[in-house]
Amino acid sequence: MGDLIISQVILVGFTKQTQTFRIKYMKAIQYAKYGGPEVLELVEIKKPNLASDQVLVENYASSINPFDFKVRNGMIPGMPSEFPITIGGDFSGKVIEVGSNVDDFKTGDLVYGQASVFGGASGSFAEYVAVYPRSISKKPNNLDFIEAASLPLTGISAVQALEDHIELKSGQRILINGGSGGIGSIAIQIAKNKGAYVATTVSTENMEFAKSLEADRVIDYKTETLDDLKDYDAVFDTSGRELEEKLFRVLKKGGIIVSMTSKANKETAEKYEVSVISQNSETTKDRLERLRSYVELGVVKPEVDKVFDLENAPDAFLYQEESSVRGKVVVKIR
């Protein structure tokens, strides 16, 4: 979306002069009430104002995370605080303007990261995003914008769980519950690179995909149980659902579960003498840079399931929420 130029003729003394006003507009996907994908609308709004400690990015692609549609559905109390809201967090694009207090990025830098309004940014399903440097990093140089936009939240979630919480080491054994999704598929790759033995659960249709990631044990959760998995050092539960007791039984005493849910059962953890952490993933520049390093070394390869245009963003969310997605769903902005 370009600039709307308005000219106005005014009288100065006895001379007519023309003043030109340049109003910046852009396309964005917003919603003004809770609901399903049908509440999403393609709108024209003003480009975001740039604060002195932000950068303005020309956005090329964004991807969908479960957090996005959980907020939209009204499943997270207190979010959002007011409507309308520009949906989305993950993005990849090019810096076109830098705030006066920013010194670690410059115009022309290709970046990726998080632009969620809940982090103080302007929302990623838009042609331009205003973001804080703490939530972005240089884009991996071996990825295009579509691939890079698929990575931020899922990638840093895997990095945060495996490195910052579990501190996974070579020779340890880990179960990754949900290995074909955005987070799980990246976690498998990182865990294998660290020299861990990796078991993972996936649906029947994603068995071969998980094997292609070189997981040591691939379990079809529709037809198999976890009964023979014992004495594991760690479990990373990417499902986002309430923790099931069967995951605790996989661990040895002193083991650890990191779960992508806010409802970790502390009593069950005490029963099995293990630690449990409910991870609230935080996108930081440091984690994005660690993730970029894995990508550029060829350790992590993102999996993009399907790409939609911005105009079809509601269809992208419908697909994400009703399909067995392998990797990420990405929306191409330009």
ABEGO torsion letter per residue (X at the ends): XBBBBBBBBBBBEABBBBBBBBBBBBBBBBBABBEBAAABBBBBBBBBBBBAABBBBBBABBBBBAAAAAAAAGABBGOBABOBBBBEABBBBBBABBBAABAABBBGBBBBEBABAAAGBAEABBABBBBBAAABBBBBAABBAAAAAAAAAAAAAAAAAAAAAAGBBBGBBBBBBGAABAAAAAAAAAAAAAGBBBBBBBBAAAAAAAAAAGBABBBBAAABBAAABBGBABBBBAAGBBBBAAAAAABBBGBBBBBABABBBAAAAAAAGBBBBBBBBBBBAAAAAAAAAAAAAGABBBBBABBBBAAAAAAAAAAAAABBBBEBBBBBAX
